[in-house]
Amino acid sequence: MSEVITPKEAFRRIQERRDLQDPAIIDVRTPREYLAGHIPGSVNLDYYSSIFLDSLRALDKDKSYIIYCRAGVRSRRALDAMSGLGFKEACHIKGGINQWRTEGLPITR
């Protein structure tokens, strides 16, 4: 199942299951963008990296994932790739980290 969710919905899901580390949060921006500020608990898998698809293939396909980028374009493409690879549950944040920031949700460096 893949879907688009709002930043507030993503934040709610993350908070509800924080102790289980599920969903896993994936930032698909570049390492430089990631270091400038990211969602707490997220891991960086650079969409533009030559090993991006291999990195996705190595993930547990039965786990749930929240994916984001700057504005939603790369994360939407990553979500499509994950769907094609057989991931059971993945979603991306509408508007990316830009919208996350606009809504005043937490960022870390």
Residue pairs with C-beta under 8 A, 6 or more apart in sequence:
1 88
1 89
1 90
2 79
2 80
2 82
2 83
2 87
2 89
2 90
2 91
2 92
3 91
4 76
4 91
4 92
4 93
4 94
5 13
5 66
5 91
5 92
5 93
5 94
6 93
6 94
6 95
6 99
7 93
7 94
7 95
7 99
7 100
7 103
7 105
8 103
8 105
10 66
10 68
10 91
10 93
10 100
11 100
11 105
13 23
13 66
14 23
14 25
14 39
14 41
14 66
17 23
18 41
21 41
22 63
22 64
23 63
23 64
23 65
23 66
23 89
24 43
24 59
24 63
24 64
24 65
24 66
25 39
25 41
25 42
25 43
25 65
25 66
25 67
25 68
26 42
26 43
26 44
26 45
26 65
26 66
26 67
26 68
26 78
27 33
27 34
27 38
27 39
27 42
27 43
27 44
27 45
27 68
27 69
27 97
28 44
28 45
28 46
28 47
28 52
28 67
28 68
28 69
28 74
28 75
28 78
29 38
29 44
29 46
29 47
29 69
29 70
29 74
29 97
30 46
30 48
31 44
31 46
33 70
34 42
34 44
35 109
36 109
37 97
37 101
37 107
37 108
37 109
38 44
38 97
38 107
38 108
38 109
39 68
39 97
39 100
39 105
39 106
39 107
39 108
40 106
40 107
40 108
42 68
45 52
45 55
45 56
45 78
46 52
47 69
47 74
47 77
47 78
49 55
52 78
53 81
56 78
56 81
56 82
56 85
57 85
59 65
59 87
61 85
61 86
61 87
61 88
62 88
63 88
63 89
64 88
64 89
64 90
65 82
65 87
65 89
65 90
65 91
66 90
66 91
66 92
66 93
67 75
67 78
67 79
67 82
67 90
67 91
67 92
67 93
68 75
68 92
68 93
68 96
68 97
68 100
69 75
69 78
69 92
69 96
69 97
70 96
70 97
70 98
71 95
71 96
71 98
71 99
72 92
72 93
72 94
72 95
72 96
72 99
75 92
75 93
75 96
76 92
78 92
79 90
79 91
79 92
82 90
83 90
93 99
93 100
95 102
97 107
100 107
101 107
